[in-house]
Amino acid sequence: MVIRVEHVDVAVCRSVAGELKNRLSRIPGLTAIGDSLRHGPLQLSVRAVEPECSEFGLTESDVAMSVRAAMEGVVAANLRNPHHQEELPIRVVLDQAWRKDLNDLMAIEIRTPTGASPLVQELVAPYYEQHYASMHHNNGRPSIVVSAEIQGKPVDASGRPIDVGYVHRELRDELAELESRHLGLKVVFGGGYAQRQATFGQLQLAGVLAAGLIYLVLVGQFRSYMQPFLILLTLLFSLIGVVAGLLAHDYAFSVVSAVALVGLFGVAVNDAILLISFLNDEPRGGPDRLQPVLAACRVRFRPILATTITTVAGLLPMAIGLRGYSPLWSPFAACFCYGLSAATLLTLAMVPCFYMIFEDVGRIPSWLWRSLRASDSSPTAPIAVNEES
């Protein structure tokens, strides 16, 4: 698990990274908490002070150039090498002994436009600055990567499993507060979490497209716009079973589970298609509307149940980990087993009921039309008029 902290100011990155590491250390099960920042040696820097520099007619750049000349030297001339036709610089620099001791450096005199020769210590304030052996950059901005590892299968005080998603939920409010406190700060969860979120987004789109394509195919098959909606209800039935199966086995909803759910969409509708197709073929219009529905359920019950049992029987050992738990395939099989079982049972129980409801709803327009025609065609009663003589 990695968290990337980005800001134009390295000090802000260090501060936020430190706060994140302290917060991660309070979450149980997280180990090897660290960051990508590698400290280098301390560097001695000097800063020009005012108004001392102005009193001697010096600017900050004048003082900086004088100190740099004392430490690194200045090129006084160039010597041409007659054999290689190249110029060799002649650099004038202080003796090594003077550059080793800070006190000796501070005792150097600087010539000024006023003719005075103040010491370096009168014009600058020395300080030590931490430099880094390596610094990551993202889009040209300094960034620090905070990393941690999840050891085993930890749980919190409430018994909830601790994973990358749990850590993200725990830090969500704090990350928003940090970004509002530091203008321009960007904190991004990277690594497997970012890839998983991107995959979930793609699978959501795939699920919507799958449901839409199934609906279009069913509209062409049944020549109806209402019955495909009835068949798509089985997708909700299968979702109930998937959630129940993951909770029963304490499996987390992962990318593999999402893939199984999308694949289950194409299988779960088969039972409803068989049932409604048989209902449409049954003769209707008799006085007892319930008998064709019961006959369809009785005839299709065994084929539907046999298909589901054989599929579940093949995947159940993998779902319960009979020969060993697989973090990849056990949740996949559990989603299929429980989702298909729930879809089958609820289809046999609920689809006939919804079928009759949809038929009644479909009769409402024709019933209203007959009522209106009957009221328009009814003869008007004559009005008796009493004539007084």
Summary of the structure (lengths in Angstrom):
residues: 389
radius of gyration: 40.1
end to end distance: 107.1
largest distance: 152.0
contacts: 1064
relative contact order: 0.10
helix: 58%
strand: 18%
